[in-house]
Amino acid sequence: MYKIILLLHQIFLYCSVTKIFYGLQSSLFACIYTAITLANFGFDDTLYPFFTSFSKSKKNFSNMILLTILHTASIVFIAIFFYLIYQYQNQNSFLHNISIVCNENIQNIIFLCLSIFILEAIKKTMITIMHLAFLNKDSAFAQIGMLTSYLIIFWLSYAWNKNISLYTILIPMACTSLGELCYITYKLKIWYDNLSDEYDPSAYIPFKVFYQQALYNYCNQITKVIYSSNIMTLSFSLFIGFEQAATIKFFTNLITLSYTCIAQSIGITSGTFFSLIKNNHSINIKKIFHEITLRHLQSLIIIGLLFIIILGFAWANSYINNFLTLQILLFISMMNIEQISIVYEQLSIAQEQSKFLALFHTVELFLLGESLYLYLYRIINLTHLIIILFIIKLLYIQALHWYTHKHIENNAKSIPIH
């Protein structure tokens, strides 16, 4: 329901503003959420294997609270740092062009974007904690409530002023995000009050161990950012302009929201479950992993076929030209390849095998860097670069598939088959 409401909002918004403005606001949000992922530093993924230990008691959980406070402080510091950079380079031509397109005070827009960045980055971590604490119902209620409140404020503002600006988009977003964060914090406080008062020394997680795992997971996050829909949106805006990027973004909203739904339902849920059973040798992890992987692939195939039908209909009726169709197909292919690895990575993270993921991603990043170097110096063209990116990602998935099954087979020797 959440994704359907958001999709309908995007359709109405696309029909209510110019394509240039739609492309601009999409690029701004792509910047914000790319920055959120990069500023996470692998923190959220690192919670998966250790949350069971953190939740043993209030005293044990206080260690995680301290880690979360330090993480939050780093987010605020990054926001302040970027704001100071803006103040120093306020004559930047790119920012000046944005101010012309949106006809707003760019300083206010930057402040609002950074405020949303802080709130959404903190909220992302808090929602992860809620999922790990199996507070999925409260999390869903918070997200739907926030979205509903935002849409009511946004469209009432439009009905009153007959105008949509970045202010009418960003201000309600910041306010409702703050409200959702307060609600989530309140629910987590209630959950925390029900934890045991008895401290478990065996469940203590040294900060060195936690941050070492976070470093490994951060390598994974960086690679996922490169293949994310947000980077695709920013790339299209940079190379072909806001107007063309708006059309591509509009037609890819369906598949992006579908993949986000899969990542939250299958990705987060499987990560939580794998973390919970990692030390339970009475459960057949191999069988469970294969079942989840099968359901995941089936979902990807259904979504892919549905979107190809929609895209074919749009192309056949001349809603999009050949160039845009090709770019959208490229977008779909990239997203599909990236989505395949979700369950494999969640199992590796939950089993505290992040260093092997980091090794794979380090090699992948090196190959990506070499390919980009060849492209920038015109040794290869854009088509060749795209083919190389596909090959690199396919090789990564093959390596991940091999390692995951090897790890499962080794563990299965001590697990009874049912």
ChimeraX attribute file (.defattr): number of C-alpha atoms within 10 A of each C-alpha:
attribute: neighborCount
match mode: 1-to-1
recipient: residues
	/A:1	7
	/A:2	15
	/A:3	16
	/A:4	12
	/A:5	13
	/A:6	17
	/A:7	18
	/A:8	12
	/A:9	14
	/A:10	17
	/A:11	13
	/A:12	11
	/A:13	15
	/A:14	18
	/A:15	11
	/A:16	14
	/A:17	14
	/A:18	13
	/A:19	17
	/A:20	19
	/A:21	20
	/A:22	22
	/A:23	26
	/A:24	23
	/A:25	18
	/A:26	21
	/A:27	25
	/A:28	19
	/A:29	18
	/A:30	19
	/A:31	17
	/A:32	20
	/A:33	19
	/A:34	20
	/A:35	18
	/A:36	20
	/A:37	19
	/A:38	14
	/A:39	21
	/A:40	21
	/A:41	23
	/A:42	22
	/A:43	21
	/A:44	19
	/A:45	26
	/A:46	23
	/A:47	24
	/A:48	26
	/A:49	26
	/A:50	19
	/A:51	21
	/A:52	19
	/A:53	18
	/A:54	21
	/A:55	21
	/A:56	20
	/A:57	20
	/A:58	20
	/A:59	19
	/A:60	25
	/A:61	22
	/A:62	14
	/A:63	16
	/A:64	21
	/A:65	14
	/A:66	11
	/A:67	16
	/A:68	17
	/A:69	12
	/A:70	11
	/A:71	19
	/A:72	19
	/A:73	14
	/A:74	16
	/A:75	22
	/A:76	17
	/A:77	13
	/A:78	17
	/A:79	20
	/A:80	15
	/A:81	12
	/A:82	13
	/A:83	17
	/A:84	12
	/A:85	11
	/A:86	16
	/A:87	11
	/A:88	10
	/A:89	11
	/A:90	15
	/A:91	10
	/A:92	10
	/A:93	10
	/A:94	10
	/A:95	16
	/A:96	13
	/A:97	12
	/A:98	17
	/A:99	15
	/A:100	12
	/A:101	12
	/A:102	17
	/A:103	11
	/A:104	14
	/A:105	14
	/A:106	17
	/A:107	15
	/A:108	12
	/A:109	19
	/A:110	16
	/A:111	15
	/A:112	18
	/A:113	20
	/A:114	21
	/A:115	23
	/A:116	23
	/A:117	25
	/A:118	24
	/A:119	23
	/A:120	21
	/A:121	22
	/A:122	21
	/A:123	19
	/A:124	16
	/A:125	18
	/A:126	19
	/A:127	23
	/A:128	21
	/A:129	21
	/A:130	20
	/A:131	20
	/A:132	22
	/A:133	16
	/A:134	14
	/A:135	17
	/A:136	17
	/A:137	10
	/A:138	17
	/A:139	21
	/A:140	14
	/A:141	15
	/A:142	21
	/A:143	18
	/A:144	18
	/A:145	16
	/A:146	21
	/A:147	20
	/A:148	16
	/A:149	18
	/A:150	21
	/A:151	19
	/A:152	12
	/A:153	18
	/A:154	19
	/A:155	19
	/A:156	13
	/A:157	16
	/A:158	15
	/A:159	11
	/A:160	8
	/A:161	10
	/A:162	10
	/A:163	12
	/A:164	17
	/A:165	14
	/A:166	18
	/A:167	16
	/A:168	17
	/A:169	17
	/A:170	19
	/A:171	19
	/A:172	19
	/A:173	25
	/A:174	20
	/A:175	16
	/A:176	21
	/A:177	23
	/A:178	19
	/A:179	16
	/A:180	23
	/A:181	21
	/A:182	14
	/A:183	17
	/A:184	22
	/A:185	15
	/A:186	12
	/A:187	16
	/A:188	18
	/A:189	11
	/A:190	10
	/A:191	13
	/A:192	16
	/A:193	11
	/A:194	10
	/A:195	15
	/A:196	15
	/A:197	12
	/A:198	11
	/A:199	14
	/A:200	16
	/A:201	11
	/A:202	9
	/A:203	17
	/A:204	16
	/A:205	16
	/A:206	9
	/A:207	12
	/A:208	9
	/A:209	9
	/A:210	17
	/A:211	16
	/A:212	15
	/A:213	23
	/A:214	22
	/A:215	18
	/A:216	24
	/A:217	26
	/A:218	26
	/A:219	22
	/A:220	25
	/A:221	20
	/A:222	19
	/A:223	18
	/A:224	17
	/A:225	17
	/A:226	15
	/A:227	19
	/A:228	19
	/A:229	23
	/A:230	22
	/A:231	18
	/A:232	24
	/A:233	24
	/A:234	22
	/A:235	14
	/A:236	21
	/A:237	22
	/A:238	12
	/A:239	10
	/A:240	10
	/A:241	15
	/A:242	24
	/A:243	18
	/A:244	17
	/A:245	27
	/A:246	25
	/A:247	19
	/A:248	23
	/A:249	27
	/A:250	18
	/A:251	19
	/A:252	20
	/A:253	16
	/A:254	21
	/A:255	20
	/A:256	20
	/A:257	16
	/A:258	19
	/A:259	20
	/A:260	15
	/A:261	14
	/A:262	18
	/A:263	17
	/A:264	15
	/A:265	12
	/A:266	20
	/A:267	23
	/A:268	20
	/A:269	19
	/A:270	23
	/A:271	26
	/A:272	25
	/A:273	17
	/A:274	24
	/A:275	25
	/A:276	18
	/A:277	17
	/A:278	15
	/A:279	10
	/A:280	12
	/A:281	13
	/A:282	12
	/A:283	16
	/A:284	18
	/A:285	21
	/A:286	17
	/A:287	13
	/A:288	13
	/A:289	18
	/A:290	13
	/A:291	11
	/A:292	15
	/A:293	18
	/A:294	11
	/A:295	11
	/A:296	19
	/A:297	15
	/A:298	12
	/A:299	15
	/A:300	20
	/A:301	12
	/A:302	10
	/A:303	16
	/A:304	17
	/A:305	11
	/A:306	13
	/A:307	18
	/A:308	14
	/A:309	11
	/A:310	13
	/A:311	19
	/A:312	13
	/A:313	13
	/A:314	15
	/A:315	15
	/A:316	11
	/A:317	10
	/A:318	10
	/A:319	12
	/A:320	19
	/A:321	12
	/A:322	10
	/A:323	9
	/A:324	17
	/A:325	18
	/A:326	12
	/A:327	15
	/A:328	21
	/A:329	16
	/A:330	14
	/A:331	21
	/A:332	19
	/A:333	14
	/A:334	19
	/A:335	20
	/A:336	19
	/A:337	16
	/A:338	19
	/A:339	21
	/A:340	16
	/A:341	18
	/A:342	19
	/A:343	24
	/A:344	21
	/A:345	23
	/A:346	26
	/A:347	26
	/A:348	23
	/A:349	25
	/A:350	24
	/A:351	19
	/A:352	17
	/A:353	19
	/A:354	26
	/A:355	19
	/A:356	16
	/A:357	22
	/A:358	20
	/A:359	14
	/A:360	18
	/A:361	23
	/A:362	17
	/A:363	13
	/A:364	20
	/A:365	18
	/A:366	11
	/A:367	15
	/A:368	19
	/A:369	12
	/A:370	11
	/A:371	19
	/A:372	18
	/A:373	13
	/A:374	15
	/A:375	16
	/A:376	11
	/A:377	9
	/A:378	10
	/A:379	12
	/A:380	14
	/A:381	12
	/A:382	12
	/A:383	10
	/A:384	14
	/A:385	17
	/A:386	14
	/A:387	10
	/A:388	16
	/A:389	19
	/A:390	15
	/A:391	12
	/A:392	18
	/A:393	20
	/A:394	15
	/A:395	14
	/A:396	18
	/A:397	19
	/A:398	13
	/A:399	13
	/A:400	19
	/A:401	14
	/A:402	11
	/A:403	16
	/A:404	19
	/A:405	15
	/A:406	12
	/A:407	14
	/A:408	17
	/A:409	14
	/A:410	11
	/A:411	14
	/A:412	17
	/A:413	9
	/A:414	11
	/A:415	16
	/A:416	10
	/A:417	12
	/A:418	7
